[in-house]
Amino acid sequence: MTKIRITKEFKFETAHALKGYDGLCKHIHGHSYELLVSIIGKPLEDENSPKLGMVMDFGDLKKIVKEEVVDKMDHCLVLNEKGNKAEALINMGEMFERVITVAYQPTSENMLVDFAERIKPRLPQGISLKYMLLRETMNSYAEWFADDQK
């Protein structure tokens, strides 16, 4: 049977700052991110399955992406752990409970690499992560293609 891609869209609010950047993005600022996640596989042919004809239940894909990305990133401040103020913010109380430090510069490009590594192991056998798009602003986005990773 032919392989089919399915895509689910997600939205979340996240702030970040780019350590050492030579522009305004070195300061804490936020985005209304839009994430598109596409997977590829063969639609299920088992006549006895309630998932007959599906590559994957959209609800199952939603659960994975929400648990691995959206619930962790939504309304968070993401900072490079090498920043000298990141640790201080974590200990500043309730307003800063959702500060995440990462081992990379929190650009859209690097966030996509991180998201891919979180999502791929959670997908069922026979299903592959094919494509992701992370829209940072209305006219700026980064894309991740599985074929480019080979």
Steps between C-alpha positions, in 0.01 A plus 500: 500500500605858440661699778308805619606804700278652766560832672385645830534868596578637846527845655688608812644815656867500593757763589871471437820701477798434276823513698767704323275599210586831333144633481186553705437126536772489766231638732217290640206509259217267405331344202169338419650189346319279252633148457401265219595135545473259206543125523502236228383141492262254341131520589395207720335219303378291795122472444450429873682808620313817596793684337435341158620730222704724732874555488470602866213634701530883504418484872797271565733732311358796692566324832864434412575853378316662790687289757842535339486860376194717558438428870870545574553817293172690535533816710866426572814703477768303315863596554836362399639332812836667430346841569624654822153608619300187417560325833414816695162528328405144588522583870302826491161367602158445348539729199802298391384145574480423129856583403662228291871488434619313195845396379459696177422849375116505507445597138212359297750287310647341813160462662385293201798266540411462869131439422585235240715312751214506752225392258671228293539239777133532595363416155361151440693247297461564127432871549773757437535868569517654152478878536462781751452873461542742791356843428651763727326802349247553222775508240790306658528128550743208504442158343629153583490226234582137580654457153750777578629310804651215299 
